[in-house]
Amino acid sequence: MDPHGSTRDQYLAFARECVDSPSLVAWSTAIADDTDVLAWIDTLPGLKRQPNLVFAAARWHGVPAPGPYEALRAALLDDDGTLRSTILGRSTQTNEARRSAVLLPAFAQLADAAGAPVALVEVGASAGLCLYPDRWSYRWTTPAGDVTLAGPSAHELSCTVSGPAPLPDRPLEVAWRGGIDLHPLDVTDPDAMAWLETLIWPEHDDRRATLRAAVEIARAEPPRIVAGDLLTSTEALIAEAGRHGPVIVFHTAVIAYLADDDRERFHTLMTRLVAEGACHWVSNEGARVLPRVAAAGRLDPATSQPFVVGIDGVARAHAHGHGRELTWL
């Protein structure tokens, strides 16, 4: 979904993307054909029109999901400003910790090459829940059988894998971790964490359980998240992280929120920093978000896995948006 596209196109695209959430598919397709609701949404600023943000705000204020579209429609069109205020004041800062299952093979490959514990820098970190790939247990289901990795947490992240993925046989060693976000969320703030739960699609109880486990992990060692713009703050944080070990900069489902020219600026920035030896770069974004990364790999345009995992600007894998599947190239 292009968050900069027309409102109707966004909701139609979201309906295609959230196929494993029947309630949100129904809401999205109904809105796409409802001129009154589209007009209401169009009064919001650009990035605030996103389906998941509007739906989460409605659910935050009591609209049941799964539930009838009529209840959502009434909540929007009869809003006294309360729901709008939530939309304007909140963001879709999802922390999908399960994505660590598709990122860890890339991290481990880079750490093995470096021969030292790594320093992790997450761009668009939100509450920083993806900064703890070393704390989980993992189960990767491959055609040859399951590959497991025991970690400090008994909560297991599972992922179906195909292709020659470099699945690690030992936990990642992390020397330092930190992140950047325009509006960092405090992992110790119950209200902020409740909002993250609301962003998870209604039928996805497994994702809510993973989020709660991620919050517990992060609260035991709250992450360092710097408030700043990724285009201007990343280089300084890399320099700080570099005092602790080889740096890996990563991001998941973040760059899509930038305008096209800023996406190019970010790609150019990271390419320069990698070339200078300041860091490695692991990206996990939609195929159209960083087109130069997608073009630098052997990608199947018919894949059902819409994300592309890149290492240092080269596509290495396809991935499911929530980390459920990984196809290594």
N, C-alpha and C positions, 0 to 999 in steps of 0.2 A: 504494500500500500504506500502510495506517495502522499505524505502529509501536507504537501504543497499543491496537490491536485484539487479539482473542483469538489465541492462537498458531496454531490451525488456520486461522483466517481470514487471518492474515498470510501463511502459506505458500501458500494457495490464490491469494491476490492476487498474490504474487510470481510464481507460475507463469504468471499472465496477463501480467505485466509483462515477464518475461524470455523472451519468445517467440523471440528470436534467440539464445538459449543453450539448445539442446535438453537438454544435460546437467543444467542447473539446473532446467529445467522438470520433468524426470523426477524429480529429487531432491525438489523441492518437493511435487509431487503425491503421491509415495510417503509422505513424512512426514505429509501431511495425513490419510492413512488408517492411520497407524501409531501406535496408542495408547501403546505403550511409549516410542517416541522422543518423542512429544509430551509425555509425562509427564516425561521427562528434561529437555527444553527448558524446561518450565514451572518447573523448579527454579532457573532463572536469573532474575536481576532483569529487570524489564520490558523496557527497551530493549536488553538483551543477548540477547533471543530472536530478533532480526532474522535472516531467512534468510541474507542475504549475509554477515553477521558469522559465523554458525555455519558456513556453507559455507567461507568463507575460512580460518577457524581450522582446520577439518579438512584443507583442502588445504595449509595451512602446515605441518601435521604429517604430510604424506605421503599423504593419501588422494587417489588419482588422479582427475582430472576432465579430460575425460570419463572416466567409470568407473562400475562397477556400484553400485547403491544399497546392496547388501549390505555393501560395504566401508565406506561412510559410516556405516551403521547400527551396524556392529561397533565402529567408532572411537568413536562417541558412547556406546553402552551399555557398552563395556568400558573407558572412559576411567579412567585412574588419577589424574585431577586435572590432568594436563598440558594437555589440550585446554581444559578448563574455565578454567584459569588464563589461557590466551591470550584466550579470549572475554571474560573479566572485565577483562583488562588492555589490550585493544585496542578500537578503534572503527571504524565504517564511515566513515572520513574521506576518502572518495574526492575526488580533485581531477580533475574531468573538464574538461580544458583545451579540448576541442573545443566546449564550450558558449560559448567566446568568439565562435564564428561566429554564434551567435544573439543574443549580447549586444552585439557591436560596433555593429550598426546603431543600437541605442538609445543607446549611449555617444556615437557620432559625432553623432547628431542633437542631443544635449544639448550636446556640445562646440561644435558649429557655432553653436548659439544663444548660448552664452556668449562665443564669440569669443576663447577663451584655452585654454591647456593645462590639463587637468583633474587633480584629485587623486582617486585611487581608494581607497575604503575597502571591503574585503570583510568581510562578516559571516559567521562560520563558515568561516574561511579555510583551516583545516587547515595544509598546508605552503605555502599562498599561490601555488599554481601557476596560478590563474586571474587573478592580478594583472598579467599581462603581455600584454594583448590587442594591444598595439602592436608586439609582437616577431614575430608570426607572419605567414606568407603565407596568403592566403585564396582560395578558389574557391567562389562561390555559383552554383549551377546554377538558372537561371530559365527560364520558358517562352520567353523571347526570346533565350536563349543564356547562356553563362557570363560572369559578372562576376568579374574577378580583381583582387587587390590584393597587390602584392609587399611583403614585409616583410624585416627583418634575417635571420630564419630561413628557410632553404629548405624547412623542413617546412610543408606546406600543410594547412590546416584546410578541409575541404569541407562543404558544406551545400546541400541542395535547398530552394529558396525559391519560394513563391508569394505573390501579393498585392503591394501597393505598398510593399515594404520599402525604407527609406531606406539602401540599400547605399552605403557610403562609397567615395570614389574616391581617398582618400589616407590614410596611416597616422594613427591617433589620436596626438595629442601628450599625453603623460602627464608632469606636473610632479612628482608624488609618488605613492607607493603604499604601502598598509599594510593590516593586517587584524586581526581579533579572533577568537580561538578559545578554548574552554574548555581544550583541551589541544593547543597548537600543535605541529606536527611540524617538525623541523629538516631542511631540504632537503639539508643536507650529511651527514645520518646515513644510511648505507647500509641499516641494518636497517629504519628507518622507511620509506624509499622502497621497499624490497623488499616490505614489508607493503602499501603502496599498490598495487603490481603484483598482489599476490595477491587483492586485492579486485575486480580486473577479471575479468569473467566468462571462463571457460576458452577459449571459441572466439574471443574478440575480440582477435586479434593486432594489428589496426590501432589499437585503443585503447592497448595496451601500448606500441606504437611512439610514439604521441603522448605518453604519460606520460613516457617516457624523454627525448623531446625537450624536454618542459616542464621536467623536472628540470635538464637542461643549461642551459636559458635562465635558470632561477631561481638556479642555483648561481653563475652569472656575476655576479649582483647579488642576494644573498640578501634576501628580503623582510623587512620589519618586521612581525612578528606579535605582538600584545599578548595575553597570557593574561588572559581575563576573560569575564564573562557578557555576552551581547549586549544584555540588557535594561538593564544598569547601566554598561557600558563604552563603548557606541557613541557617545554624545554627546561624551565627552571626546576620542575619537579624531577625530571630525568637526571639533572645534575645532582640533586640531593640524593636520589636513589642510588646513583652510581658510586657514592661513597660506601655503599654497603655490599655491592656485588654486581654482577652482570645484569643489565636492566632489560626487562621485557615489558614493553608498552602494549596494552591490549584494550579492546573495546568490543561490545556486543550490542547490536541494534541501537546505535547512538548516532552515527553519522547521517542517517536518513533524515534527521531533524535539521540538518544544515541545508542552506540554499546550495544550488549546484556549484556556484563559484567558490563557496567556502569548503565544499567537499574537495574540490580540486586543490585549494590552498592547503588543506590538511594533508592530502595525499603527498603533495610536494614537500611539505614540512617533514613528514615521516620518512620519505625517501631520502631526504638530505641527512637526517639524523642517523638513519641506518648506514648510509654510505660513509659517514664520519666515524662510525664505530661507537656512537653514543648509546645505542640500544638495538634490540631486535623489536620487531613489530608484528603482533598477531591480531588480525582483524576478523570479525565475524559479523558480516553485514549482508543485506540483500544483494543479489547479483547486479542490480542496476545502480546501487548506491556508490560503489567504488568500481566503475567500469574498467579502469586500467588493471585492477587486481583480477577481476573476472577474466579479462582478455589474456592475462598472462598464465592461464591454466587451461587444461583440456576439459572444458565444462560441457555437460550434456544439457542442452536447453530444455529437454523434456523432463528433467528431474522433478520429483515431487518435494525435494528438499530445497527450499528457496534461498537459504543462506549459503554464503561462500566463506570458508575459512582460509585466510591468506597468511602466509609467513613471509615477512619482509617484502610485501607487495606482490607476491606470486600466489595464485590460487592453489591450494593443496587438497581441499576437500569440499564437498557439499555437506550441509547440516540442516537438520530440522530447526525451526525457529525457537523451540523450547528445549532443545538439546536431546530429543528422544532418539534421533538417528544421526549417523555419521557415515559418509561414503568417502573414503580416502582415495585420491587419484593415483 
